[in-house]
């Protein structure tokens, strides 16, 4: 008896499910909201006042000084020495540094001229290189 009732109930509900699922749902929205969004990006500023120097001797000395970048979160500077043959020597220094020097055999600064540039590096991976200095040669 229960099986017959269940069967009749299923047969009775089946057309309702088929017809009900074929009718698309409908919804309307009455309210609207206007929002403005803005994205700002940060500029990384290069170190300024980069001054290079070359002291010529049997063992010559290359040096550079600069004014720190005013960009927040600078973690280090990279001093680049550009040789006229295309070679670039780089040295990383801490963010507290405002000068650098190193010795070099006089042959390299007699055979090639050099220029200096200093790059600011941030902890979020952005960098900015200063303009190159004038050329130096022994």
TABEL-V968079 format. One record per pair of residues at least 12 apart in sequence whose ideal C-beta (glycine too) atoms are under 7 Angstrom apart, sorted by the first residue. I is the first residue (numbers start at 1). J is the second residue. If there is no record, write none. Layout:
BEGIN
i=I j=J
i=I j=J
END
This chain:
BEGIN
i=44 j=71
i=44 j=120
i=44 j=122
i=44 j=126
i=44 j=127
i=44 j=128
i=45 j=69
i=45 j=70
i=45 j=71
i=45 j=128
i=46 j=69
i=46 j=120
i=46 j=128
i=46 j=129
i=46 j=130
i=47 j=66
i=47 j=67
i=47 j=68
i=47 j=69
i=47 j=77
i=47 j=118
i=47 j=120
i=47 j=130
i=48 j=66
i=48 j=67
i=48 j=130
i=49 j=66
i=49 j=67
i=50 j=64
i=50 j=66
i=50 j=116
i=50 j=117
i=50 j=118
i=50 j=130
i=50 j=133
i=51 j=64
i=51 j=65
i=51 j=133
i=52 j=64
i=52 j=115
i=52 j=116
i=52 j=133
i=52 j=136
i=54 j=109
i=54 j=114
i=54 j=136
i=54 j=138
i=56 j=106
i=56 j=109
i=56 j=138
i=57 j=106
i=58 j=106
i=59 j=103
i=59 j=105
i=59 j=106
i=60 j=103
i=60 j=104
i=60 j=106
i=60 j=109
i=60 j=138
i=61 j=101
i=61 j=103
i=62 j=81
i=62 j=101
i=62 j=102
i=62 j=104
i=62 j=114
i=63 j=99
i=63 j=100
i=63 j=101
i=64 j=79
i=64 j=99
i=64 j=100
i=64 j=116
i=64 j=118
i=65 j=98
i=65 j=99
i=66 j=98
i=66 j=118
i=66 j=130
i=67 j=98
i=68 j=98
i=69 j=120
i=71 j=120
i=71 j=122
i=73 j=122
i=73 j=123
i=73 j=124
i=74 j=95
i=74 j=120
i=74 j=121
i=74 j=122
i=75 j=95
i=75 j=121
i=75 j=122
i=75 j=123
i=76 j=92
i=76 j=93
i=76 j=94
i=76 j=95
i=76 j=121
i=77 j=93
i=77 j=95
i=77 j=97
i=77 j=118
i=77 j=119
i=77 j=120
i=77 j=121
i=78 j=90
i=78 j=92
i=78 j=119
i=78 j=121
i=79 j=91
i=79 j=93
i=79 j=100
i=79 j=116
i=79 j=118
i=80 j=117
i=80 j=119
i=81 j=114
i=81 j=116
i=82 j=114
i=82 j=115
i=82 j=117
i=82 j=132
i=83 j=112
i=83 j=114
i=84 j=112
i=84 j=113
i=85 j=112
i=106 j=138
i=109 j=137
i=109 j=138
i=110 j=138
i=113 j=135
i=113 j=136
i=113 j=137
i=114 j=135
i=114 j=136
i=115 j=132
i=115 j=133
i=115 j=134
i=115 j=135
i=116 j=132
i=116 j=133
i=117 j=129
i=117 j=130
i=117 j=132
i=118 j=130
END
